[in-house]
Amino acid sequence: MELSPLDELSAQIRKLSAADQDQLASMLLMERLKRNKLVMPTIHQRIDDAEADNWQAWDSNKPRA
């Protein structure tokens, strides 16, 4: 049975080191976010917002144990 190109790629990715998989994952996430026309402008707006009153407090966003 012949593997699909995506299955072959997935098999090669599993052979990568954890660091290389992490780098690939971050690159794929950024490519995905670039395609989402609604998310990126919001992210850029939040990054560029110099008004501290508009920032969310860390305590309200940090994971709970």
C-alpha positions in Angstrom: 0.0 0.0 0.0 1.3 3.4 -1.0 1.3 6.3 1.5 -0.1 9.7 0.6 2.3 12.6 0.4 0.9 13.9 3.7 1.4 10.5 5.4 5.0 10.4 4.1 5.6 13.9 5.4 4.1 13.1 8.8 6.4 10.1 9.1 9.4 12.3 8.4 8.3 14.9 10.9 8.1 12.2 13.6 11.8 11.4 13.0 12.8 15.0 13.7 14.3 16.1 17.0 11.9 17.7 19.5 13.6 21.1 18.9 13.1 20.8 15.1 9.5 19.7 15.6 8.9 22.8 17.8 10.4 25.1 15.2 8.3 23.5 12.5 5.2 23.8 14.6 5.8 27.5 15.3 6.3 28.1 11.5 3.1 26.3 10.6 1.2 28.2 13.3 2.4 31.5 11.9 1.4 30.4 8.4 -2.0 29.5 9.7 -2.4 32.8 11.5 -1.4 34.7 8.3 -4.3 33.0 6.4 -6.8 34.0 9.1 -7.6 37.6 8.2 -9.5 38.2 11.4 -6.9 37.1 13.9 -3.7 38.8 12.7 -5.0 42.4 12.8 -6.2 41.9 16.3 -2.8 40.5 17.4 -0.9 43.4 15.8 -3.3 45.9 17.4 -2.7 44.4 20.8 1.1 44.3 20.3 1.2 47.9 19.1 -1.1 49.2 21.9 1.1 51.3 24.2 -1.8 52.3 26.4 -1.3 50.2 29.6 -5.0 50.7 30.6 -5.9 48.4 27.6 -3.6 45.6 28.7 -5.0 42.6 30.5 -3.6 41.7 33.9 -1.3 38.7 33.9 -3.2 37.2 36.9 -6.4 37.0 35.0 -4.7 35.2 32.1 -2.2 32.8 33.7 -3.1 29.1 33.9 -4.6 27.8 37.0 -2.9 25.0 38.8 
